[in-house]
Amino acid sequence: SDPGPSAALPRGHTVPRITKAALEVWRSAEAAAREAERQLSSAWESYERGHLPPPPGLLFTEVKRLRGIANERLAAALRVLSEHSAAAKPESRHVDQ
């Protein structure tokens, strides 16, 4: 079982609500894409064993669509995480001597 990106956060690190929301939106899209991919894989295996006709083109299209959505939402979540990370870093100060 994949614990997801929050498992990589340092202990005691809190994630703002907007970041959590972005991660949940991505996780939901990822789950939908994985389920569609699982269905396609299962249908293809049944076809190869001679049990069913080949998977319909619509299933391939749906897998591609859902994977695209999941990838877009991952990119958005990463942008939010990056913005949060940048905002949380203390500014480095240069002292002229």
C-alpha positions, 0 to 999 in steps of 0.5 A, spaced: 500 500 500 502 506 497 502 511 503 502 517 499 506 523 499 504 525 506 509 520 508 515 523 506 513 529 511 518 531 517 515 529 523 511 535 526 510 538 520 503 541 519 500 541 512 496 547 511 488 546 509 489 548 502 495 543 501 491 537 504 485 539 499 490 539 493 493 532 495 486 529 496 484 532 490 490 528 486 489 522 491 482 521 488 483 522 481 489 517 482 485 512 485 480 513 479 485 512 474 488 506 477 481 503 477 480 504 470 487 502 468 486 495 472 479 494 469 483 495 462 488 490 464 483 485 466 479 486 460 486 485 456 488 479 460 481 476 458 482 477 451 489 474 451 486 468 454 481 468 449 475 469 454 472 475 451 473 480 445 478 485 446 477 491 450 473 497 447 476 503 444 472 507 449 476 504 455 482 506 452 480 513 451 477 513 459 484 510 461 487 516 458 483 521 460 483 519 467 490 518 467 491 525 464 486 528 470 490 525 475 497 528 472 494 535 472 492 534 479 498 531 481 502 537 478 497 542 481 498 539 488 506 539 487 505 547 485 501 548 492 506 544 496 512 548 493 509 554 494 508 552 501 515 550 502 518 556 499 513 560 504 515 556 510 523 557 509 526 563 513 529 568 508 537 567 508 540 574 510 547 576 507 551 580 512 556 585 509 563 585 513 
